[in-house]
Amino acid sequence: MAVWGASPQRGPGAEPLAVRLPALDGLRGVLAATVVADHALTELGSKALGLEADIAVAVFFLLSGLVLTRAWDGRFGVFLARRFIRLWPVFALSLAASGLLAWRWPAALEFVWIPYPRYDANELCPPMWSLFIEAWAALAMPAIAWSGRGGAWRSLVSVMACLALAFLWRPENLAMRAFVSYLVCFVAGAALSGADLRSRVLESSIPQWLGRVSYSLYLTHWLVLRATTRTLGVPGTLLGVVLSFAIAWLVWRFVERPSIHLSRKLA
């Protein structure tokens, strides 16, 4: 059973809260596993989990807004540097691997991981589209944090403003259009940043392990599934699911964990 604790009033200059909530780590792991299951079924010709996977990605963005607002201390430059160091190594590795799989080496600009208007990286590795949204959100973080630290009314008005913006503005830039559509998720997460989620299920060992490798799993699983399915057909898809978790752990252990430690040194 999941339980949300009370959300205290937090002003704009409030000290950052403890960032890590074990239940949120477990939830992130369950969401990543849902996306893996959806893509495995897609390789088998089924969209049975399409809606669930879309919801999982939206909740990913909500969790980003929640966790980043809890950690926000107003140092925008340090935040951007830490965010880049935290996310870029796995992104770059996955982009390079997807380029090798597609026999098309990505352009240098694609490795920079900035919210630029092209979607070439998305074509190479579809899950990467969400990283462009995260990049836009990082640039908007002062406003997102502000929206979640002024009490319920500010949060409510901010959420309503984001919904109106998504309804009324349809920019030609595809990355910006997607960001405008999902901005409400980050703002809703910011509104929940003062709460504490507790869940014995999500804090148990398997969800916690999934949460630990969730980012690496999210960015690498599609490549594994595509490679094994192309090689072995349906048995390859089943094998790819197992290999996805194994490779995610390897990427977490040797790429992501060092980047996390390095980003923390900037604090």
C-alpha positions in Angstrom: 0.0 0.0 0.0 1.3 3.4 -1.0 0.9 6.3 1.4 1.5 10.0 0.7 2.5 12.1 3.7 1.4 15.7 4.2 2.9 18.4 2.0 4.2 21.3 4.0 4.2 24.9 2.9 7.5 25.7 1.2 8.5 29.2 0.1 10.7 30.0 -2.9 13.8 30.2 -0.7 13.1 27.0 1.1 16.0 24.6 1.7 16.1 21.5 -0.5 14.4 18.4 0.9 16.0 15.0 1.1 16.0 14.0 -2.6 15.9 10.2 -2.3 12.5 8.6 -1.5 12.9 4.8 -1.8 9.3 4.3 -2.9 9.8 6.6 -5.8 12.9 4.6 -6.9 10.8 1.5 -6.8 8.0 3.2 -8.8 10.5 4.4 -11.4 11.6 0.8 -11.7 8.1 -0.5 -12.3 7.5 2.2 -14.9 10.7 1.3 -16.8 9.7 -2.4 -16.7 6.3 -1.5 -18.1 8.0 0.3 -21.1 10.2 -2.7 -21.7 7.1 -5.0 -21.7 5.4 -2.7 -24.1 8.3 -2.7 -26.6 8.7 -6.4 -26.3 5.0 -6.9 -27.2 5.4 -4.4 -30.0 8.2 -6.5 -31.5 5.7 -9.4 -31.3 3.1 -7.4 -33.1 0.9 -6.4 -30.1 0.1 -3.0 -28.7 -1.7 -4.4 -25.6 0.4 -2.2 -23.3 0.5 0.9 -25.5 -1.6 3.1 -23.2 0.1 1.8 -20.0 3.5 2.7 -21.5 2.3 6.2 -22.4 1.1 6.7 -18.9 4.4 5.3 -17.5 6.4 7.9 -19.5 4.1 10.7 -18.3 4.6 9.6 -14.7 8.4 9.5 -15.4 8.2 13.3 -16.1 6.1 13.9 -13.0 8.7 12.1 -10.9 11.4 14.3 -12.5 9.5 17.4 -11.5 9.0 16.1 -8.0 12.6 15.0 -7.3 14.3 17.9 -9.0 12.1 20.4 -7.1 13.0 18.7 -3.8 16.7 19.1 -4.7 16.4 22.6 -6.1 18.7 25.1 -4.2 18.6 28.0 -6.7 22.1 27.4 -8.2 20.9 27.2 -11.8 24.4 26.8 -13.4 25.4 24.0 -11.0 22.1 22.3 -11.6 22.5 22.3 -15.4 26.0 21.0 -15.1 25.0 18.2 -12.7 22.0 17.3 -14.9 24.2 17.0 -18.0 26.9 14.9 -16.2 24.2 12.7 -14.7 22.3 11.9 -17.9 24.7 12.4 -20.8 27.1 9.4 -20.5 24.3 6.8 -20.8 22.6 8.9 -23.5 25.8 9.1 -25.5 26.6 5.4 -25.2 23.0 4.4 -26.2 23.2 6.8 -29.2 26.5 5.4 -30.4 25.2 1.8 -30.0 22.0 2.7 -31.9 24.1 4.2 -34.7 26.1 1.1 -35.0 23.0 -1.0 -35.1 21.5 1.2 -37.8 24.8 1.5 -39.8 24.5 5.3 -39.5 26.9 7.1 -37.2 25.1 10.0 -35.5 26.1 13.6 -36.3 28.3 15.3 -33.7 25.4 17.7 -32.7 23.2 14.7 -31.8 25.7 13.8 -29.1 25.4 17.2 -27.4 22.0 16.4 -25.9 20.4 19.8 -26.2 16.8 20.6 -27.0 17.4 21.3 -30.7 14.6 20.9 -33.3 15.8 17.7 -35.1 14.7 14.2 -34.1 17.5 12.1 -35.7 18.4 10.6 -32.4 14.8 9.6 -31.9 14.9 7.7 -35.2 17.9 5.8 -34.1 16.6 4.9 -30.6 12.9 5.8 -30.1 13.0 6.0 -26.3 15.4 8.9 -26.6 12.6 11.3 -27.5 11.9 11.8 -23.8 15.5 13.0 -23.2 14.8 16.0 -25.3 11.8 16.8 -23.1 14.1 16.4 -20.0 16.5 18.9 -21.6 13.8 21.5 -22.1 12.6 20.9 -18.5 16.1 21.4 -17.2 16.2 24.9 -18.8 12.7 25.6 -17.3 13.7 24.3 -13.8 13.6 27.7 -12.0 10.0 28.3 -13.1 9.0 24.6 -12.3 10.6 24.8 -8.8 8.9 28.2 -8.2 5.5 26.8 -9.2 5.8 24.0 -6.6 7.1 26.1 -3.6 4.4 28.6 -3.1 1.5 26.6 -1.7 -1.5 24.9 -3.1 -2.9 27.9 -5.0 0.3 28.7 -6.9 0.6 25.0 -7.8 -3.1 24.9 -9.0 -2.8 28.0 -11.1 0.5 26.8 -12.6 -1.0 23.4 -13.6 -4.0 25.2 -15.1 -1.7 27.6 -17.0 0.3 24.7 -18.4 -2.9 22.9 -19.6 -4.0 26.1 -21.3 -0.6 26.6 -22.9 -0.7 23.0 -24.3 -4.2 23.6 -25.6 -3.6 27.0 -27.2 0.0 26.8 -28.5 1.2 24.3 -31.0 4.7 25.3 -32.0 6.3 24.0 -35.2 9.3 22.7 -33.4 8.4 19.1 -32.6 10.7 18.9 -29.5 9.1 22.2 -28.2 5.6 21.0 -29.0 6.2 17.8 -27.0 7.7 19.7 -24.1 4.7 22.0 -24.0 2.4 19.0 -23.9 4.2 17.4 -21.0 5.2 20.5 -19.0 2.1 20.0 -16.9 3.6 16.7 -15.7 6.7 18.4 -14.4 4.6 21.2 -12.7 2.3 18.6 -11.1 5.4 16.8 -9.8 6.7 20.0 -8.4 3.4 20.5 -6.6 3.9 17.1 -4.9 7.5 17.8 -4.0 6.8 18.4 -0.3 5.0 15.1 0.1 6.6 11.7 1.1 5.5 8.5 -0.5 5.9 5.3 1.4 5.1 1.8 0.1 6.3 -1.5 1.4 5.9 -3.0 -2.0 7.8 -0.4 -3.9 10.5 -0.4 -1.2 11.1 -4.1 -1.5 14.2 -5.6 -3.2 13.0 -6.2 -6.7 11.4 -2.7 -7.4 14.4 -1.1 -5.7 16.8 -3.0 -8.1 14.7 -2.1 -11.0 14.7 1.5 -9.9 18.4 1.5 -9.6 18.9 0.5 -13.2 15.8 2.2 -14.6 17.5 4.9 -16.6 20.0 2.6 -18.2 17.2 0.1 -18.8 15.0 2.7 -20.4 17.6 3.9 -22.9 19.2 0.5 -23.8 16.4 -2.0 -23.8 15.0 -1.1 -27.2 18.4 -1.6 -28.9 18.7 -5.0 -27.3 15.2 -6.1 -28.3 15.6 -4.9 -31.8 18.9 -6.7 -32.3 17.8 -10.0 -30.8 14.5 -10.0 -32.6 16.1 -9.3 -36.0 18.6 -12.1 -35.4 16.4 -14.8 -33.9 12.8 -13.8 -34.4 10.2 -14.4 -31.7 12.7 -16.4 -29.5 15.0 -13.5 -29.8 12.5 -11.1 -28.4 12.1 -13.3 -25.3 15.9 -13.6 -25.0 16.1 -9.8 -25.5 13.9 -9.1 -22.5 16.3 -11.1 -20.3 19.4 -9.6 -21.8 17.9 -6.1 -21.5 18.0 -6.3 -17.7 21.5 -7.8 -17.7 22.9 -5.1 -20.0 21.1 -2.4 -18.1 22.9 -3.5 -14.9 26.2 -3.5 -16.7 25.6 0.0 -18.1 24.5 1.2 -14.6 27.5 -0.4 -13.0 30.2 0.9 -15.3 28.7 4.0 -16.9 25.8 5.4 -15.0 27.0 5.0 -11.4 30.3 6.8 -12.1 28.4 9.7 -13.7 26.2 9.9 -10.7 29.2 10.1 -8.3 30.8 12.8 -10.5 27.6 14.9 -10.7 27.3 14.8 -6.9 30.8 16.2 -6.5 29.5 19.4 -8.1 27.1 19.9 -5.2 
